[in-house]
């Protein structure tokens, strides 16, 4: 696949100051190598700070046009976009595989989700912002709730799902009547550009949808601008805190954060092990562990810990790691995204050993026939873990899981709640009372029964507590954060009020 970047997109067209190959006027240059094959340079991008003001002005003009359209008219544009992403699915999947390193079969799943998310947004999210009427809310007075768009919104995308996660936020913002500026991760610009080409081919009015390349510097310029009324970010806790620090004085700006996770799965003694094993395998190692919902801690009942860990270890050692496209047979895991991610992965595993964790399967660099950021999945175990240590408190974002045994469910819940994150958890048991207790007592935004922590549905809210977000969940409820609710009282009888009813008049 030849990856040609077209530059930033605003005022209804891609704009590159000096041609596609001349980056001499760029304030920042971004070089992208394929994480699966470091001998291959995928593209070189430029960040043009001079474009920021033009992009925001474009979004302002687009908003004035877009907000006046009816819902049916907006839905018409979204359906044209849906047709475009459906037609470009294979190209998007190939780009995701090469830029992110996820196996092609997994990349195809993400690419297909762009299509289905349009349907969910129209059928499920739309219902949440329809005008509401309450008859006779007061005597002879009807009440209404009208949902108005915020204004120009800024979507900052992550690298691990560069299309799918941003797509959900963009679609919600657009359906609600907002214009959008989208800045993808600087690690996955081409995948995001393909998605933008689909918006372009759908014929949205100029300025409704905008796209800018760049790093954190570009993002901070746009985030702090008072013309931006919504900021939607998916990424790390550290960056999320910086966004809050730069925006908290601007009360006219809504900030919705989807951050990290340190997710636990509880394996109770009555678990169907043959069902739980493949679920846990996917939870810990899909996307090479680079999911905010990946399972990090597996809390296993002491009655079955030896049997379960032994079987999980055996399956883990069979995982195929390889090139996301060229591996034969297909790989389950591709490489990590870059060298920084690889170094962090090994640093965390070393921290685990320093904090007393036993290494059951070691983390190693792998030679798969291509020079890339390939690592083996790893497993650790601690009979009495250091609950305040780095290994159990911080998000690894790599293919590691950590087994901890427990005796009773209260102990398991205590360990699951010990971290400063609260995104996802799952419980494997045949005892519904155990699950109901976990549902009530575990502090997380997603809690599943006999299903892994990964693979949430777009038809339910997606968000976490504590350091996993700021109480503005995405997925079906994302649209709630794209509107202002306006209350209106409507008097049915305009002859009912009399001056004589006003107290205190002579």
Buried (B, 14 or more C-beta within 10 A) or exposed (E): EEBEBBBBBBBBEBBBBEEEEEBEEBBBEBEBBBBBBBEBEBBBBBBBBEBBEBBBBBBBBBBEBBBEBEBEEBBBBBBBBBBBBBEBBEBBBBBBBBBBBBBBEBBBBBBBBBBBBBEBBBEBBBEBBEEEEEEEEEEEBBBBBBBBBBBBBBBBBBBBBBBBBBBBBBBBBBBBBBBBBBBBBBBBBBBBBBBBBBBBBBEBBBBBBBBBBBBEEBBBBBBBBEBBBBBBBBBBBEBBEBBBEBBEEBEEBBBBBBBBBBBBBBBBBEBEBEEBBEBBBBBBBBBBBBBBBBBBBBBBBEEBBEEBBEBBBEEBEEBEBBBBBBBEEBBBBBBBBBEEBBEBBBEBBEBBEEBBBEBBBEBEEBEBEBBBBBBBBBBBBBEEBBEEBBBBBBBBBBBBBBBBBBEEBEBBBBBBBBBBBBBBBBBBBEBEEBBEBBBEBBBBBBBBBBBBBBBBEBEEBBBBBBBBBBEBBBBBBBBBBBBEEEEEEEEEEEEEEEEEEEEEEE
